[in-house]
Amino acid sequence: MRKIIAISTAILLAACTTTQQANTALSTKFAGRSADSFFLQYGPPASSYTMNDGRRMYVWAETQRNFQLPGSSTSTVNVIGNTAYVNTTTTPGANIAMQCQVRLVVSKSGIIEQIQAQSDSMGVWQTSRCNEVFGG
């Protein structure tokens, strides 16, 4: 089990991406485009706020994905005479929550002026969930 985790970690590190890379991809793809086209493609915003100058700020969030990691146990057996002693070590399972949240600042005419990751968890295959969603 430890070898599998080590190999998986090495693969993840080889494909490392960051939130900064996700922000670059977001700006390249969406800055200057219609906010409506973004929301039509990725779904409606989770919240919005109207700023004093009339622009709007939106927060878009994908549905959170949860992955369960199983626990594991290892045992060693020591035999002394006719008696066997078992020592078991257990590692509990874990839950990993993955989600990308993006903040958009949109002009009065509906054009995206700024867009960046507001919250970015580890992804399924990359270290940035937002880069998985928007990076390519």
DSSP file with accessible surface (Angstrom, degrees, kcal/mol):
  #  RESIDUE AA STRUCTURE BP1 BP2  ACC     N-H-->O    O-->H-N    N-H-->O    O-->H-N    TCO  KAPPA ALPHA  PHI   PSI    X-CA   Y-CA   Z-CA
    1    1 A M     >        0   0  120      0, 0.0     4,-2.1     0, 0.0     5,-0.2   0.000 360.0 360.0 360.0 -41.5    0.0    0.0    0.0
    2    2 A R  H  >  +     0   0  202      1,-0.2     4,-2.5     2,-0.2     5,-0.2   0.868 360.0  53.7 -64.9 -34.8    2.8    2.4    0.8
    3    3 A K  H  > S+     0   0  172      2,-0.2     4,-2.6     1,-0.2    -1,-0.2   0.909 107.7  50.4 -65.7 -39.7    4.5    1.8   -2.5
    4    4 A I  H  > S+     0   0  106      2,-0.2     4,-2.7     1,-0.2    -2,-0.2   0.925 111.4  48.1 -63.9 -42.8    1.2    2.6   -4.3
    5    5 A I  H  X S+     0   0   93     -4,-2.1     4,-2.6     2,-0.2    -2,-0.2   0.925 111.9  49.8 -63.8 -42.1    0.9    5.9   -2.4
    6    6 A A  H  X S+     0   0   60     -4,-2.5     4,-2.2     2,-0.2    -2,-0.2   0.923 112.9  46.2 -64.2 -42.3    4.5    6.8   -3.1
    7    7 A I  H  X S+     0   0  105     -4,-2.6     4,-2.3     2,-0.2    -2,-0.2   0.931 112.8  50.2 -66.1 -43.4    4.1    6.1   -6.9
    8    8 A S  H  X S+     0   0   60     -4,-2.7     4,-2.5     1,-0.2    -2,-0.2   0.909 110.6  50.0 -61.3 -41.1    0.8    8.1   -6.9
    9    9 A T  H  X S+     0   0   67     -4,-2.6     4,-2.7     2,-0.2     5,-0.2   0.919 109.3  51.2 -64.3 -42.2    2.5   11.0   -5.2
   10   10 A A  H  X S+     0   0   60     -4,-2.2     4,-1.9     1,-0.2    -2,-0.2   0.913 110.6  48.7 -62.1 -41.1    5.4   11.0   -7.7
   11   11 A I  H  X S+     0   0  110     -4,-2.3     4,-1.4     2,-0.2    -1,-0.2   0.927 111.6  49.7 -64.8 -43.5    2.9   11.0  -10.6
   12   12 A L  H  < S+     0   0   45     -4,-2.5     3,-0.3     1,-0.2   115,-0.3   0.917 110.5  49.4 -61.6 -42.9    1.0   13.9   -9.0
   13   13 A L  H >< S+     0   0  112     -4,-2.7     3,-1.3     1,-0.2    -1,-0.2   0.858 106.6  56.0 -67.3 -31.6    4.1   15.9   -8.4
   14   14 A A  H 3< S+     0   0   89     -4,-1.9    -1,-0.2     1,-0.3    -2,-0.2   0.826 112.5  42.4 -68.2 -29.4    5.2   15.3  -12.0
   15   15 A A  T 3< S+     0   0   47     -4,-1.4   112,-0.4    -3,-0.3    -1,-0.3  -0.043  87.5 160.1-104.4  29.8    1.9   16.8  -13.2
   16   16 A C    <   +     0   0   62     -3,-1.3     2,-0.3   110,-0.1    -3,-0.1  -0.269  11.3 173.9 -58.7 131.7    2.0   19.7  -10.6
   17   17 A T        -     0   0   16      4,-0.0     2,-0.3     3,-0.0   110,-0.1  -0.946  14.5-147.2-132.7 158.8   -0.1   22.7  -11.4
   18   18 A T     >  -     0   0   72     -2,-0.3     4,-1.8     1,-0.1     3,-0.1  -0.778  30.0-109.2-122.7 168.2   -0.8   25.7   -9.2
   19   19 A T  H  > S+     0   0   54     -2,-0.3     4,-2.8     1,-0.2    98,-0.2   0.861 119.2  60.5 -62.0 -34.1   -3.7   28.1   -8.6
   20   20 A Q  H  > S+     0   0  126      1,-0.2     4,-2.3     2,-0.2    -1,-0.2   0.911 103.4  49.3 -61.6 -40.9   -1.6   30.7  -10.4
   21   21 A Q  H  > S+     0   0   89      2,-0.2     4,-2.3     1,-0.2    -1,-0.2   0.894 110.6  51.1 -63.7 -38.2   -1.6   28.6  -13.5
   22   22 A A  H  X S+     0   0    0     -4,-1.8     4,-2.8     2,-0.2    -2,-0.2   0.920 108.8  51.0 -63.9 -42.0   -5.4   28.3  -13.1
   23   23 A N  H  X S+     0   0   26     -4,-2.8     4,-2.5     2,-0.2     5,-0.2   0.897 109.2  50.9 -63.3 -38.5   -5.7   32.1  -12.8
   24   24 A T  H  X S+     0   0   76     -4,-2.3     4,-2.5     2,-0.2    -1,-0.2   0.936 111.7  47.3 -62.9 -44.7   -3.6   32.5  -16.0
   25   25 A A  H  X S+     0   0   17     -4,-2.3     4,-2.5     2,-0.2     5,-0.2   0.914 111.5  51.3 -63.6 -41.3   -5.9   30.1  -17.8
   26   26 A L  H  X>S+     0   0    0     -4,-2.8     4,-2.7     1,-0.2     5,-0.6   0.941 112.4  45.1 -61.1 -48.4   -9.0   31.8  -16.5
   27   27 A S  H  X5S+     0   0   58     -4,-2.5     4,-1.4     1,-0.2    -2,-0.2   0.919 114.0  49.3 -62.7 -43.7   -7.8   35.3  -17.6
   28   28 A T  H  <5S+     0   0  113     -4,-2.5    -1,-0.2    -5,-0.2    -2,-0.2   0.911 119.4  36.8 -62.8 -42.5   -6.7   34.0  -21.0
   29   29 A K  H  <5S+     0   0   83     -4,-2.5    -2,-0.2    -5,-0.2    -1,-0.2   0.831 131.4  19.8 -80.4 -34.3  -10.0   32.2  -21.7
   30   30 A F  H ><5S+     0   0    1     -4,-2.7     3,-2.3    -5,-0.2    82,-0.3   0.692  82.8 108.3-119.7 -22.0  -12.6   34.5  -20.2
   31   31 A A  T 3<<S+     0   0   45     -4,-1.4    82,-0.2    -5,-0.6     3,-0.1  -0.396  94.4  18.6 -61.9 130.0  -11.4   38.1  -19.6
   32   32 A G  T 3  S+     0   0   54     80,-3.1    -1,-0.3     1,-0.3     2,-0.2   0.360 105.4 109.2  90.7  -6.7  -13.2   40.3  -22.2
   33   33 A R  S <  S-     0   0   96     -3,-2.3    79,-3.0    79,-0.2    -1,-0.3  -0.588  80.6 -83.6 -97.2 167.3  -15.9   37.7  -22.8
   34   34 A S  B  >  -A  111   0A  43     77,-0.2     4,-1.4    -2,-0.2    77,-0.2  -0.422  25.1-142.0 -69.3 134.7  -19.5   37.8  -21.8
   35   35 A A  H  > S+     0   0    4     75,-3.0     4,-2.7     1,-0.2     5,-0.2   0.866 102.8  61.4 -64.0 -35.0  -20.3   36.7  -18.3
   36   36 A D  H  > S+     0   0  117     74,-0.4     4,-2.6     1,-0.2    -1,-0.2   0.898 100.9  51.8 -59.2 -39.7  -23.5   35.1  -19.7
   37   37 A S  H  > S+     0   0   34      2,-0.2     4,-1.7     1,-0.2    -1,-0.2   0.894 109.8  50.1 -66.0 -36.2  -21.4   32.8  -21.9
   38   38 A F  H  X S+     0   0    0     -4,-1.4     4,-2.6     2,-0.2     5,-0.3   0.958 113.6  44.6 -62.5 -49.2  -19.3   31.7  -18.9
   39   39 A F  H  X S+     0   0   25     -4,-2.7     4,-2.2     1,-0.2    -2,-0.2   0.844 110.2  55.0 -69.4 -30.6  -22.5   31.0  -16.8
   40   40 A L  H  < S+     0   0  153     -4,-2.6    -1,-0.2    -5,-0.2    -2,-0.2   0.891 115.0  40.3 -65.6 -36.8  -24.1   29.2  -19.7
   41   41 A Q  H  < S+     0   0  114     -4,-1.7    -2,-0.2    -5,-0.2    -1,-0.2   0.893 131.2  23.0 -78.5 -39.9  -21.1   26.9  -20.0
   42   42 A Y  H  < S-     0   0   54     -4,-2.6    -3,-0.2     1,-0.3    -2,-0.2   0.517 112.3-100.7-110.9  -6.9  -20.4   26.3  -16.3
   43   43 A G     <  -     0   0   22     -4,-2.2    -1,-0.3    -5,-0.3    -2,-0.1  -0.294  52.6 -43.7 107.1 167.0  -23.7   27.0  -14.6
   44   44 A P        -     0   0  106      0, 0.0    17,-0.4     0, 0.0     2,-0.0  -0.210  65.4 -95.1 -69.8 159.6  -25.1   29.9  -12.6
   45   45 A P        -     0   0   43      0, 0.0    15,-0.3     0, 0.0     3,-0.1  -0.345  18.8-137.7 -71.6 154.7  -23.2   31.8  -10.0
   46   46 A A  S    S-     0   0   74     13,-2.8     2,-0.3     1,-0.2    14,-0.2   0.785  83.1  -6.5 -79.7 -30.4  -23.5   30.9   -6.3
   47   47 A S  E     -B   59   0B  64     12,-1.6    12,-2.3     2,-0.0     2,-0.3  -0.979  61.4-159.1-157.3 164.3  -23.7   34.6   -5.2
   48   48 A S  E     -B   58   0B  59     -2,-0.3     2,-0.3    10,-0.2    10,-0.2  -0.980   1.0-165.0-147.8 160.1  -23.5   38.1   -6.6
   49   49 A Y  E     -B   57   0B 132      8,-2.2     8,-3.1    -2,-0.3     2,-0.6  -0.988  17.6-137.2-147.9 131.8  -22.9   41.6   -5.3
   50   50 A T  E     -B   56   0B  69     -2,-0.3     6,-0.2     6,-0.2     2,-0.1  -0.830  24.2-144.7 -93.1 122.6  -23.5   45.0   -6.9
   51   51 A M    >   -     0   0   35      4,-2.9     3,-1.9    -2,-0.6    -2,-0.0  -0.386  26.7-104.1 -82.1 163.6  -20.6   47.4   -6.4
   52   52 A N  T 3  S+     0   0  167      1,-0.3    -1,-0.1     2,-0.1    -2,-0.0   0.802 119.9  56.1 -58.5 -31.2  -21.0   51.1   -5.9
   53   53 A D  T 3  S-     0   0   78      2,-0.1    -1,-0.3     1,-0.1    55,-0.1   0.421 121.9-103.6 -85.5   5.0  -19.8   51.9   -9.5
   54   54 A G  S <  S+     0   0   28     -3,-1.9    -2,-0.1     1,-0.3    -1,-0.1   0.258  82.1 124.7  95.8 -15.2  -22.5   49.5  -11.0
   55   55 A R        -     0   0   63     -5,-0.1    -4,-2.9    54,-0.0     2,-0.4  -0.363  53.8-132.5 -70.6 162.8  -20.2   46.6  -11.8
   56   56 A R  E     -BC  50 106B  77     50,-2.4    50,-3.3    -6,-0.2     2,-0.5  -0.924   8.2-152.1-120.2 144.5  -21.1   43.2  -10.4
   57   57 A M  E     -BC  49 105B  54     -8,-3.1    -8,-2.2    -2,-0.4     2,-0.3  -0.963  18.6-171.2-113.2 130.6  -19.0   40.7   -8.6
   58   58 A Y  E     -BC  48 104B  43     46,-2.7    46,-2.6    -2,-0.5     2,-0.5  -0.911  16.4-151.6-119.0 149.8  -20.0   37.0   -8.9
   59   59 A V  E     -BC  47 103B  22    -12,-2.3   -13,-2.8    -2,-0.3   -12,-1.6  -0.993  14.8-169.2-118.0 122.0  -18.8   33.9   -7.1
   60   60 A W  E     - C   0 102B  11     42,-3.0    42,-2.9    -2,-0.5     2,-0.4  -0.912   6.9-178.8-107.1 138.0  -19.2   30.7   -9.1
   61   61 A A  E     - C   0 101B  27     -2,-0.4    40,-0.2   -17,-0.4     2,-0.1  -0.994  20.7-136.2-139.7 131.9  -18.6   27.4   -7.4
   62   62 A E        -     0   0   26     38,-2.1     2,-0.2    -2,-0.4     3,-0.1  -0.426  46.0 -84.0 -75.7 161.3  -18.7   23.9   -8.8
   63   63 A T        -     0   0  126     -2,-0.1    -1,-0.1     1,-0.1    37,-0.1  -0.485  54.3-107.5 -65.4 130.4  -20.5   21.2   -6.8
   64   64 A Q        -     0   0   92     -2,-0.2     2,-0.4    35,-0.1    35,-0.2  -0.376  30.9-150.3 -63.3 136.0  -18.1   19.9   -4.2
   65   65 A R  E     -E   98   0C 105     33,-2.8    33,-3.2    -2,-0.1     2,-0.5  -0.919   7.2-157.8-108.2 135.8  -16.8   16.4   -4.9
   66   66 A N  E     -E   97   0C  87     -2,-0.4     2,-0.5    31,-0.2    31,-0.2  -0.956   4.6-166.8-117.9 131.0  -15.9   14.1   -2.0
   67   67 A F  E     -E   96   0C  68     29,-2.6    29,-2.9    -2,-0.5     2,-0.5  -0.972  12.1-144.6-117.6 129.4  -13.6   11.2   -2.3
   68   68 A Q  E     -E   95   0C 143     -2,-0.5    27,-0.2    27,-0.2    -2,-0.0  -0.799   8.0-157.1 -92.0 127.1  -13.3    8.5    0.4
   69   69 A L  E     -E   94   0C  84     25,-3.5    25,-1.9    -2,-0.5     2,-0.0  -0.923  23.0-124.6-100.2 128.4   -9.8    7.1    1.0
   70   70 A P        -     0   0   98      0, 0.0     2,-0.1     0, 0.0    25,-0.0  -0.327  19.2-120.0 -71.4 154.6  -10.0    3.7    2.6
   71   71 A G        -     0   0   40     22,-0.1     2,-0.3    -2,-0.0    22,-0.1  -0.284  27.4-149.8 -79.7 173.7   -8.2    2.9    5.8
   72   72 A S  E     -F   91   0D  42     19,-2.3    19,-3.4    -2,-0.1     2,-0.4  -0.982   8.1-157.1-145.8 158.2   -5.6    0.2    6.1
   73   73 A S  E     -F   90   0D  75     -2,-0.3     2,-0.4    17,-0.2    17,-0.2  -0.993   3.3-168.8-136.3 142.4   -4.2   -2.3    8.6
   74   74 A T  E     -F   89   0D  79     15,-2.5    15,-3.1    -2,-0.4     2,-0.4  -0.988   9.2-164.7-129.2 143.2   -0.9   -4.1    8.9
   75   75 A S  E     -F   88   0D  71     -2,-0.4     2,-0.4    13,-0.2    13,-0.2  -0.955   8.4-163.8-128.3 146.1   -0.1   -6.9   11.3
   76   76 A T  E     -F   87   0D  78     11,-2.2    11,-2.8    -2,-0.4     2,-0.5  -0.970  11.9-149.7-124.3 144.8    3.1   -8.5   12.5
   77   77 A V  E     -F   86   0D  86     -2,-0.4     2,-0.5     9,-0.2     9,-0.2  -0.965   8.2-169.1-118.4 127.5    3.2  -11.9   14.2
   78   78 A N  E     -F   85   0D  96      7,-3.0     7,-3.6    -2,-0.5     2,-0.6  -0.973   9.0-155.6-113.5 128.3    5.8  -12.8   16.8
   79   79 A V  E     +F   84   0D 103     -2,-0.5     2,-0.5     5,-0.2     5,-0.2  -0.925  13.1 178.4-107.6 122.9    6.0  -16.4   17.9
   80   80 A I  E >   -F   83   0D 114      3,-3.0     3,-2.0    -2,-0.6     2,-0.3  -0.967  65.5 -49.8-123.3 109.7    7.4  -17.2   21.3
   81   81 A G  T 3  S-     0   0   67     -2,-0.5     0, 0.0     1,-0.3     0, 0.0  -0.463 122.8 -19.9  64.9-125.1    7.4  -20.8   22.1
   82   82 A N  T 3  S+     0   0  176     -2,-0.3     2,-0.4    -3,-0.1    -1,-0.3   0.231 121.9  90.0 -97.2  12.6    3.9  -22.2   21.4
   83   83 A T  E <   -F   80   0D  70     -3,-2.0    -3,-3.0     2,-0.0     2,-0.5  -0.930  59.5-155.1-118.2 134.0    2.3  -18.7   21.6
   84   84 A A  E     -F   79   0D  60     -2,-0.4     2,-0.5    -5,-0.2    -5,-0.2  -0.898   7.4-160.9-106.6 129.7    1.7  -16.3   18.7
   85   85 A Y  E     -F   78   0D 126     -7,-3.6    -7,-3.0    -2,-0.5     2,-0.5  -0.953   5.9-156.4-111.5 129.4    1.4  -12.6   19.5
   86   86 A V  E     -F   77   0D  94     -2,-0.5     2,-0.5    -9,-0.2    -9,-0.2  -0.904   6.8-168.4-110.1 130.9   -0.2  -10.3   16.9
   87   87 A N  E     -F   76   0D  98    -11,-2.8   -11,-2.2    -2,-0.5     2,-0.4  -0.976  11.2-170.4-117.2 117.3    0.5   -6.6   16.7
   88   88 A T  E     -F   75   0D  70     -2,-0.5     2,-0.5   -13,-0.2   -13,-0.2  -0.921   9.1-164.4-114.7 132.2   -1.9   -4.7   14.4
   89   89 A T  E     -F   74   0D  79    -15,-3.1   -15,-2.5    -2,-0.4     2,-0.4  -0.965  11.0-163.1-113.5 128.3   -1.5   -1.1   13.3
   90   90 A T  E     -F   73   0D  94     -2,-0.5   -17,-0.2   -17,-0.2    -2,-0.0  -0.930  10.1-161.7-116.8 133.9   -4.5    0.6   11.7
   91   91 A T  E     -F   72   0D  75    -19,-3.4   -19,-2.3    -2,-0.4    -2,-0.0  -0.964  26.5-128.7-109.2 123.1   -4.6    3.8    9.7
   92   92 A P        -     0   0  107      0, 0.0   -19,-0.0     0, 0.0   -23,-0.0  -0.278  22.7-107.9 -70.1 158.8   -8.0    5.3    9.5
   93   93 A G        -     0   0   44    -22,-0.1     2,-0.3     1,-0.0   -22,-0.1  -0.144  34.2-148.2 -72.8 175.6   -9.6    6.3    6.2
   94   94 A A  E     -E   69   0C  50    -25,-1.9   -25,-3.5   -23,-0.0     2,-0.5  -0.966  10.1-130.9-145.5 160.5  -10.1    9.9    5.2
   95   95 A N  E     -E   68   0C  85     -2,-0.3     2,-0.5   -27,-0.2   -27,-0.2  -0.966  17.2-161.6-113.9 129.5  -12.4   12.2    3.2
   96   96 A I  E     -E   67   0C  51    -29,-2.9   -29,-2.6    -2,-0.5     2,-0.5  -0.961   6.1-156.3-113.5 120.4  -11.0   14.5    0.6
   97   97 A A  E     -E   66   0C  43     -2,-0.5     2,-0.4   -31,-0.2    25,-0.3  -0.829   9.7-167.5 -96.3 131.8  -13.2   17.4   -0.5
   98   98 A M  E     +E   65   0C  12    -33,-3.2   -33,-2.8    -2,-0.5     2,-0.3  -0.980  19.4 143.6-124.3 130.6  -12.5   18.9   -3.9
   99   99 A Q        -     0   0   37     -2,-0.4    22,-1.6   -35,-0.2     2,-0.4  -0.960  32.4-147.9-163.0 146.1  -14.0   22.2   -5.2
  100  100 A a  E     - D   0 120B   0     -2,-0.3   -38,-2.1    20,-0.2     2,-0.4  -0.970  14.3-172.4-116.0 132.2  -13.1   25.2   -7.3
  101  101 A Q  E     -CD  61 119B  47     18,-2.8    17,-3.2    -2,-0.4    18,-1.7  -0.993   5.9-165.0-123.6 136.4  -14.6   28.6   -6.6
  102  102 A V  E     -CD  60 117B   0    -42,-2.9   -42,-3.0    -2,-0.4     2,-0.5  -0.948  10.3-148.5-124.7 138.3  -14.1   31.5   -9.0
  103  103 A R  E     -CD  59 116B  72     13,-3.0    13,-1.9    -2,-0.4     2,-0.4  -0.923  17.0-169.5-105.9 128.8  -14.6   35.3   -8.5
  104  104 A L  E     -CD  58 115B   0    -46,-2.6   -46,-2.7    -2,-0.5     2,-0.5  -0.952  13.9-157.3-117.7 135.8  -15.7   37.4  -11.5
  105  105 A V  E     -CD  57 114B  10      9,-2.8     8,-3.1    -2,-0.4     9,-1.6  -0.975  22.0-167.6-108.8 122.4  -15.8   41.1  -11.7
  106  106 A V  E     -CD  56 112B   4    -50,-3.3   -50,-2.4    -2,-0.5     6,-0.2  -0.930  16.1-124.0-120.6 134.6  -18.2   42.0  -14.5
  107  107 A S    >   -     0   0   17      4,-3.0     3,-2.1    -2,-0.4   -51,-0.1  -0.135  36.1 -99.1 -65.8 169.2  -18.8   45.4  -16.2
  108  108 A K  T 3  S+     0   0  166      1,-0.3    -1,-0.1   -55,-0.1   -54,-0.0   0.812 126.2  55.6 -59.0 -30.0  -22.2   47.1  -16.4
  109  109 A S  T 3  S-     0   0  100      2,-0.1    -1,-0.3     1,-0.0    -2,-0.1   0.405 123.9-103.5 -86.9   2.9  -22.4   45.8  -20.0
  110  110 A G  S <  S+     0   0   24     -3,-2.1   -75,-3.0     1,-0.3   -74,-0.4   0.627  73.9 138.4  90.9  14.7  -21.9   42.2  -18.8
  111  111 A I  B     -A   34   0A  61    -77,-0.2    -4,-3.0   -76,-0.1     2,-0.5  -0.778  58.2-115.6 -97.4 136.6  -18.2   41.7  -19.9
  112  112 A I  E     +D  106   0B   2    -79,-3.0   -80,-3.1    -2,-0.4    -6,-0.2  -0.552  36.4 171.7 -71.9 118.8  -15.8   39.9  -17.6
  113  113 A E  E     +     0   0B  86     -8,-3.1     2,-0.3    -2,-0.5    -7,-0.2   0.808  68.8  12.9 -94.0 -41.4  -13.1   42.4  -16.5
  114  114 A Q  E     +D  105   0B 111     -9,-1.6    -9,-2.8   -84,-0.1    -1,-0.4  -0.996  62.4 174.5-137.3 143.8  -11.4   40.2  -13.8
  115  115 A I  E     +D  104   0B   5     -2,-0.3     2,-0.3   -11,-0.2   -11,-0.2  -0.971  13.3 148.6-150.4 130.6  -11.6   36.5  -13.1
  116  116 A Q  E     -D  103   0B  77    -13,-1.9   -13,-3.0    -2,-0.3     2,-0.2  -0.990  50.1 -86.2-157.7 159.1   -9.6   34.5  -10.6
  117  117 A A  E     -D  102   0B  13     -2,-0.3   -15,-0.3   -98,-0.2     3,-0.2  -0.497  32.3-178.4 -68.3 130.6   -9.8   31.5   -8.4
  118  118 A Q  E    S+     0   0B  84    -17,-3.2     2,-0.3     1,-0.4   -16,-0.2   0.762  77.1  12.3 -96.7 -36.1  -11.2   32.4   -5.0
  119  119 A S  E     +D  101   0B  54    -18,-1.7   -18,-2.8  -100,-0.0    -1,-0.4  -0.986  69.5 178.9-144.2 131.4  -10.9   28.9   -3.5
  120  120 A D  E     -D  100   0B  34     -2,-0.3   -20,-0.2   -20,-0.2     2,-0.1  -0.946   4.0-173.3-142.3 112.7   -8.9   26.0   -5.0
  121  121 A S        -     0   0   31    -22,-1.6     8,-2.8    -2,-0.4     9,-0.3  -0.374  44.0 -71.9 -93.2 179.0   -8.5   22.6   -3.5
  122  122 A M        -     0   0   90    -25,-0.3     5,-0.2     6,-0.2    -1,-0.2  -0.434  57.1-135.1 -64.9 143.9   -6.4   19.6   -4.6
  123  123 A G        -     0   0    3      3,-2.1     6,-0.1   -25,-0.1    -1,-0.1  -0.278  19.8-102.7 -94.6-175.5   -7.8   18.1   -7.8
  124  124 A V  S    S+     0   0   41      1,-0.1    -1,-0.1     4,-0.1     5,-0.1   0.921 117.8   6.3 -72.4 -43.9   -8.4   14.6   -8.9
  125  125 A W  S    S+     0   0  195      3,-0.1     2,-0.3     4,-0.0    -1,-0.1   0.477 131.3  44.4-118.8  -9.9   -5.4   14.4  -11.2
  126  126 A Q  S    S-     0   0   50   -110,-0.1    -3,-2.1     2,-0.0  -110,-0.1  -0.882  81.7-113.3-131.7 167.5   -3.6   17.8  -10.5
  127  127 A T  S    S+     0   0   49   -112,-0.4     2,-0.5    -2,-0.3  -108,-0.1   0.530 105.2  59.6 -80.8  -3.1   -2.7   19.8   -7.4
  128  128 A S     >  -     0   0    0     -6,-0.2     4,-1.5     1,-0.1    -6,-0.2  -0.962  61.0-168.1-127.1 114.7   -5.2   22.5   -8.5
  129  129 A R  H  > S+     0   0   28     -8,-2.8     4,-2.1    -2,-0.5     5,-0.2   0.899  92.2  56.2 -65.7 -38.7   -8.9   21.6   -9.0
  130  130 A a  H  > S+     0   0    0     -9,-0.3     4,-3.0     1,-0.2     5,-0.4   0.889 104.9  52.1 -62.7 -36.2   -9.5   25.0  -10.8
  131  131 A N  H  > S+     0   0   21      1,-0.2     4,-2.1     2,-0.2     5,-0.3   0.868 107.3  52.8 -68.6 -32.5   -6.7   24.1  -13.3
  132  132 A E  H  < S+     0   0   38     -4,-1.5     4,-0.3     2,-0.2    -2,-0.2   0.912 115.8  40.5 -64.1 -41.1   -8.4   20.8  -14.0
  133  133 A V  H  < S+     0   0   34     -4,-2.1    -2,-0.2     1,-0.1    -1,-0.2   0.921 136.3  13.3 -73.9 -44.6  -11.7   22.6  -14.6
  134  134 A F  H  < S+     0   0    0     -4,-3.0    -3,-0.2    -5,-0.2    -2,-0.2   0.563 104.7  84.3-112.4 -12.2  -10.4   25.6  -16.6
  135  135 A G     <        0   0   30     -4,-2.1    -3,-0.1    -5,-0.4    -1,-0.1   0.670 360.0 360.0 -76.6 -17.2   -6.8   24.8  -17.6
  136  136 A G              0   0  100     -5,-0.3    -1,-0.1    -4,-0.3    -4,-0.1  -0.371 360.0 360.0 164.5 360.0   -7.3   22.8  -20.7
